[in-house]
Amino acid sequence: MNTQIRIGQLEIACFSDGEARTNVDFAIGLTRDEAEALIGPTDDGWTFIPVNNFLFRRDDALVLIDAGTGSGNQPTLGHLPQNLRKGGVDPASVTHILLTHLHSDHANGLIDEAGQAVYAHAQILLHEAEHAFWTDAAPPGENAKLAASRERNRRNLAAYADRIRIVRDGETWRGCAPALSAGHTAGHTCWRIDTGGEALLAWGDTVHFAAIQVPRPDIAVTYDRDAAQARQARLAMLDLVSSNPMIVAGSHLPAPGIGRIVATPTGYHFEPAPR
């Protein structure tokens, strides 16, 4: 899947990594009936959400936003490299990867089954807070799931050890500025991208269940490291993009993954960009 969208002077493409199987019961503070009233019918709570990645050129750089899931997860995921090739893009030609955070569906696709870099010539740009959380020593008593994620992320980053650029709020790289939006993870990052027109905000997992959390931004998910902080970050981002001339690109927004957020009397509404 490859959808091209023009924003100002920027051509950005949405490439699918596939669809993630997840459960509406992971939404905090909603009954299943309430969730299904927003998201539609489910299979005993189970449903699928898109996993989007974005690609654009900036001068001599070919920039990818997030890296997909890789192999060994769900059979409906891990298709980003294949879809890039179908779109005429050799993964080896990607020069830079802007990471929003290091959850598996955003970062495990950095390496192949042998632990080698899928994007052999790419430099990674990663916020200092996210890098520190996953590479610092684990706190005492860390649960097994988080410990396994920490170990996998160390492997993901090791393949790019000499090609990791740590970024901080206030920095700009070729018109791309990181903005810490912590809560979903310790260093969850939105990337504001200059287009020569309206700004583009690649907001990662600001929303996970778009059909639920855009109209009901108060709803957090169990994937959030800090649900209260993630809720505050989501409300701030939704207010920002709905009250300014901005386009959003979201990892789990419906096709084409890019569009506008419009305020409503009770919440917000996503308007997909025309294709």
JOZIQUI-V236305 format. One record per backbone hydrogen bond with DSSP energy under -0.5 kcal/mol. NH is the residue of the N-H (numbers start at 1). CO is the residue of the C=O. E is the energy in kcal/mol with one decimal. If there is no record, write none. Layout:
NH | CO | E
NH | CO | E
This chain:
3 | 14 | -1.8
5 | 12 | -3.0
7 | 5 | -0.5
7 | 10 | -3.0
9 | 195 | -3.6
10 | 7 | -2.6
12 | 5 | -3.0
12 | 10 | -0.6
13 | 55 | -2.8
14 | 3 | -2.7
15 | 13 | -0.6
15 | 53 | -3.2
16 | 1 | -1.2
17 | 51 | -2.8
18 | 51 | -0.6
19 | 76 | -1.7
20 | 49 | -2.9
22 | 20 | -0.5
22 | 47 | -2.8
24 | 45 | -2.7
26 | 23 | -2.2
27 | 24 | -1.8
28 | 220 | -3.0
30 | 27 | -0.8
35 | 31 | -2.3
36 | 32 | -2.9
37 | 33 | -1.6
38 | 34 | -0.7
38 | 35 | -1.0
39 | 35 | -2.9
40 | 36 | -1.9
43 | 46 | -2.6
44 | 42 | -1.0
46 | 43 | -1.8
47 | 22 | -3.0
49 | 20 | -2.1
51 | 18 | -2.0
52 | 50 | -0.5
52 | 251 | -3.0
53 | 15 | -2.0
54 | 65 | -1.1
55 | 13 | -2.3
56 | 63 | -2.3
57 | 11 | -0.6
58 | 61 | -2.6
61 | 58 | -2.4
63 | 56 | -3.3
63 | 61 | -0.6
64 | 96 | -2.7
65 | 54 | -3.2
66 | 64 | -0.7
66 | 98 | -1.9
67 | 106 | -2.7
77 | 74 | -2.1
79 | 17 | -2.3
83 | 79 | -2.6
84 | 80 | -2.8
85 | 81 | -2.2
86 | 82 | -2.3
87 | 83 | -1.4
88 | 85 | -2.0
89 | 84 | -3.0
90 | 88 | -0.6
93 | 90 | -2.9
94 | 91 | -1.3
95 | 62 | -2.0
96 | 62 | -1.8
97 | 123 | -2.6
98 | 64 | -2.6
99 | 97 | -0.7
99 | 125 | -2.2
106 | 103 | -2.1
107 | 103 | -1.7
108 | 104 | -1.6
109 | 68 | -2.4
110 | 107 | -2.1
111 | 108 | -1.1
112 | 116 | -2.2
115 | 112 | -2.0
118 | 110 | -2.8
119 | 110 | -0.6
120 | 118 | -0.9
122 | 119 | -1.9
123 | 95 | -2.6
124 | 163 | -3.2
125 | 97 | -2.8
126 | 124 | -0.5
126 | 165 | -2.1
128 | 167 | -2.5
131 | 127 | -2.5
132 | 128 | -2.5
133 | 129 | -1.9
134 | 130 | -1.7
135 | 131 | -1.6
136 | 132 | -2.3
142 | 139 | -1.4
147 | 143 | -2.4
148 | 144 | -2.4
149 | 145 | -1.9
150 | 146 | -2.4
151 | 147 | -2.2
152 | 148 | -2.4
153 | 149 | -2.5
154 | 150 | -1.8
155 | 151 | -1.6
156 | 152 | -2.8
157 | 153 | -2.4
158 | 154 | -1.9
159 | 155 | -1.2
160 | 157 | -1.8
161 | 158 | -1.5
163 | 160 | -3.2
164 | 161 | -0.5
165 | 124 | -3.8
165 | 163 | -0.5
166 | 164 | -0.6
167 | 126 | -2.3
170 | 178 | -0.7
171 | 168 | -1.9
173 | 176 | -2.7
174 | 172 | -0.5
176 | 173 | -1.7
177 | 175 | -0.5
177 | 192 | -2.8
179 | 190 | -2.6
181 | 188 | -3.6
183 | 185 | -2.6
184 | 181 | -0.6
188 | 185 | -0.9
189 | 100 | -2.6
190 | 179 | -2.6
191 | 202 | -2.6
192 | 177 | -2.9
192 | 190 | -0.6
193 | 191 | -0.6
193 | 200 | -3.5
194 | 175 | -2.7
194 | 192 | -0.5
199 | 245 | -1.1
200 | 193 | -2.1
201 | 247 | -3.1
202 | 191 | -2.9
202 | 200 | -0.6
203 | 201 | -0.9
203 | 249 | -1.8
206 | 203 | -1.7
210 | 208 | -1.0
210 | 252 | -0.6
212 | 209 | -1.2
213 | 209 | -3.4
214 | 210 | -1.8
216 | 212 | -1.7
217 | 214 | -0.5
219 | 216 | -2.0
220 | 28 | -0.6
220 | 218 | -0.5
222 | 26 | -2.2
224 | 221 | -2.0
225 | 183 | -0.7
225 | 184 | -1.6
226 | 183 | -2.6
230 | 226 | -2.8
231 | 227 | -2.2
232 | 228 | -2.0
233 | 229 | -2.4
234 | 230 | -2.5
235 | 231 | -2.4
236 | 232 | -2.2
237 | 233 | -2.3
238 | 234 | -2.8
239 | 235 | -2.0
240 | 236 | -2.2
241 | 237 | -2.7
242 | 238 | -1.6
243 | 239 | -1.3
246 | 241 | -0.6
246 | 244 | -2.0
247 | 199 | -2.6
248 | 259 | -3.0
249 | 201 | -2.5
250 | 257 | -2.5
251 | 204 | -1.5
252 | 204 | -0.5
253 | 250 | -1.0
257 | 254 | -2.7
259 | 248 | -2.2
260 | 271 | -2.4
262 | 260 | -0.5
262 | 269 | -3.0
264 | 267 | -2.5
268 | 214 | -0.6
269 | 262 | -2.2
271 | 260 | -2.9
271 | 269 | -0.5
272 | 270 | -0.6
273 | 258 | -3.1
